Amino acid sequence: MTIETGVLERYSQGAESIQADLCCPVDYDRKLLALLPQEIIDKDYGCGDPSRYVQSGDVVLDLGSGSGKICYMAAQLVGSTGKVIGVDMNDDMLALARKYQPEMAEKLGSDRVEFVKGQIQDLALDLAAMNRHLAEHPVRRAEDVIALRAWQEQQRKEQPLIKDNSVDLVVSNCVLNLVHDSDKAQLIKEIFRVVKPGGRVAISDIVSDESVPQHLKDDQQLWSGCISGAVQEHEFLQAFIAAGFVAVSFDKWEAQPWQVVEGIEFRSVTITAIKPHDEPCLDRGHAVIYRGPFAKTYDDEGHVFLRGQRMAVCERSYNLLTGATYADQFIGIAPAQERTPQNWCHAPGTLRAASETKGSAHKADSGSCCC
Ligand SMILES: C[S@@+](CC[C@H](N)C(=O)[O-])C[C@H]1O[C@@H](n2cnc3c(N)ncnc32)[C@H](O)[C@@H]1O
């Protein structure tokens, strides 16, 4: 049995009957649970609550939606202008989630939740469409495999299951750890692809405090039980930074481990991140002041912010650092007068003269830029 077939089998059992050993206690918002059918609440195999990050009007994508609990909670928060898409690769889980769709649509006042079949490491490939294709073009010979690959490539390009830059918020609850290690980087790339610039990510998952040895990874029960596929805590964050996300943080961290195996602690965390806007770095004279409490802080792009100093930043950084995510850490100071934007060329740690950011005359940039 491979990791994938082991995971498929385990969650088919989980859709059929409650698997107590897959349940990790989570303090969900009771008001949101009140609308949900009991079976969905009972077949909860999550380890956190990413629904807390949903905003009105969001298009939300839930990776590994299982019984649909997070989707139906999110659907209450997005309101009538939002939409929720749950992706799962398991037909039994999809059937369980879809079973309650009419009932939930009636309670919500509209059918704003959709469940689709796909693998979260390949969000462009529609597995339901592939099943229909295979019914007409069965794979019998090596040449059929080659043709199938070409069809898949074309589908990804022309009929992607989840389009590029189409989602405001990607959530997931205890699923990323189940993906094969060799596919995990691709999975995070896929998340980056589908989130809109400026869009957000809130992922609850299990992490380990030490690296997990191979013999534990080879244990099918431990893997499909959301334990031995867990990534080590700092590597989990690093994977999102490497994919291009910013503001990558542990928002929630369970002090108490969920499981301890051979001395390794496996605990639930929730990480949040933002996909930056794809804009050039233009200097228009903005500054930010890092409030503290540390002497200085760095971001993942290498900028340094000295406590209490007016640090020169490009407009893109200014918008990010003064947005909701960092508002309590930075004070933003807009240029007193708009000036001709220039490509950013200051070294990290460059200060912005107060004269440039207050109402008095602006000091012109030296113009001796090098980049
Ligand atoms: C631990 S359960 C979590 C379910 C749900 N998020 C919850 O909170 O109850 C994992 C779910 O992810 C699905 N899953 C696992 N690996 C997947 C993959 N690579 N692609 C899509 N779905 C996957 C499983 O079928 C299962 O429904």
The ligand as a Gaussian input file, in Angstrom:
#p B3LYP/6-31G(d) Opt

LIG

0 1
 C       -7.758000      14.631000       8.612000
 S       -9.047000      14.775000       7.457000
 C       -9.547000      16.438000       7.688000
 C      -10.906000      16.703000       7.133000
 C      -11.473000      18.098000       7.387000
 N      -10.552000      19.125000       6.967000
 C      -11.863000      18.300000       8.825000
 O      -11.513000      19.342000       9.390000
 O      -12.558000      17.449000       9.385000
 C       -8.179000      14.789000       5.927000
 C       -9.032000      14.971000       4.666000
 O       -8.166000      15.353000       3.602000
 C       -8.383000      14.542000       2.478000
 N       -7.086000      14.420000       1.779000
 C       -5.957000      13.852000       2.238000
 N       -4.961000      13.999000       1.349000
 C       -5.483000      14.682000       0.304000
 C       -4.955000      15.143000      -0.939000
 N       -3.687000      14.940000      -1.266000
 N       -5.768000      15.806000      -1.777000
 C       -7.083000      16.028000      -1.458000
 N       -7.638000      15.606000      -0.301000
 C       -6.851000      14.950000       0.575000
 C       -8.904000      13.232000       3.037000
 O       -9.648000      12.526000       2.075000
 C       -9.739000      13.718000       4.220000
 O      -11.046000      14.014000       3.840000

